[in-house]
Amino acid sequence: MFKLVRSSETIDRQPEPGRLIKNYLTKEFSESFSIAVGELDDSVHSVPNTEPYDRVYYCFHGQAIFQIDDEILNVSEGDAIFLSKNTAYTYTASGKFKAVIINLPAFGSDPKK
């Protein structure tokens, strides 16, 4: 099985000002994982927790500062960060930050399946 998703076919959503999510592979393709590209402009994005998802951010443009508890992580182009489920964090973009976001299982899926 395979699936090619062209950038013109993404499902785009803007959950808050300054933040854009381009969904490439969603739970409709596979409940095991989802892949999106996230863009954040000079703002703070707060994530209360990632339950029930493990999440990976792979930065391919710009920089961001992730805060997990009392730890501060500077993330730049070429860096990847893994956040296990139930991890509360925030991240702040420095300019335009773009990252591939992978959720395991797929974002919006039922993890009990």
C-alpha positions in Angstrom: 0.0 0.0 0.0 1.1 3.6 -0.6 -0.2 7.1 -0.6 1.2 10.2 -2.2 -0.2 13.5 -0.7 0.6 16.6 -2.6 0.9 19.9 -0.8 -2.1 21.1 -2.7 -4.1 18.2 -1.1 -3.4 18.9 2.5 -6.2 19.6 5.0 -5.2 23.0 6.4 -6.5 24.4 9.7 -5.6 27.4 11.8 -6.4 26.5 15.4 -5.2 29.9 16.6 -3.8 33.2 15.2 -0.2 32.8 14.1 -0.4 29.0 13.9 -1.1 26.9 10.8 -1.3 23.1 10.6 -1.1 21.4 7.2 -2.3 17.8 7.6 -0.8 15.3 5.2 -1.6 11.8 6.6 -4.5 11.7 9.0 -6.4 9.0 11.0 -8.5 8.4 7.9 -5.3 6.9 6.3 -3.9 5.2 9.3 -4.9 5.2 13.0 -1.3 4.2 13.9 0.2 7.6 13.1 -0.4 11.0 11.5 1.9 13.5 9.9 1.5 17.3 9.6 3.5 20.3 9.0 3.1 23.0 11.6 4.0 26.7 11.2 4.2 29.2 14.1 4.9 32.9 13.8 6.6 34.8 16.7 4.1 33.5 19.3 3.7 31.0 22.2 1.8 27.8 21.7 0.7 26.0 24.8 0.0 22.3 24.9 -1.6 21.2 28.2 -0.6 17.6 27.4 -0.2 15.3 24.5 -2.4 12.6 25.9 -2.9 10.1 24.3 -0.2 10.8 21.7 3.6 10.4 21.6 4.7 13.3 19.4 7.8 14.1 17.4 8.7 17.6 16.0 11.3 17.7 13.3 12.4 21.4 12.7 13.2 22.2 9.1 12.9 26.0 9.3 13.6 28.6 12.0 14.0 28.2 15.7 11.8 27.6 18.7 12.2 27.3 22.5 10.4 24.4 24.1 9.7 24.4 27.8 9.0 21.1 29.5 8.6 21.6 33.3 11.6 23.6 34.3 13.8 22.6 31.3 14.4 24.9 28.4 15.3 23.4 25.0 16.4 25.5 22.0 15.3 23.7 18.8 16.8 24.7 15.5 16.8 23.5 11.9 17.7 19.8 11.7 16.8 19.1 15.3 14.1 16.7 16.4 12.4 16.5 19.8 10.3 13.6 21.1 7.6 14.2 23.7 5.9 11.2 25.3 2.2 11.2 26.0 1.0 13.2 29.0 3.9 15.6 28.7 2.9 19.2 29.2 4.9 21.7 27.3 4.9 25.1 25.5 7.0 26.3 22.6 7.8 29.8 21.4 8.8 30.6 17.9 11.6 32.9 17.1 10.4 34.3 13.7 8.7 31.7 11.6 9.1 28.1 12.9 8.2 25.2 10.7 8.3 21.5 11.8 7.1 18.1 10.7 4.8 16.8 13.4 4.3 13.1 13.9 1.7 11.8 16.3 1.6 8.1 17.4 -1.2 7.0 17.3 -2.8 9.3 14.7 -4.1 12.6 16.0 -7.8 12.3 16.8 -7.8 8.5 16.8 -9.0 6.2 19.6 -5.8 5.0 21.2 -7.7 2.0 22.8 -8.2 0.4 19.4 
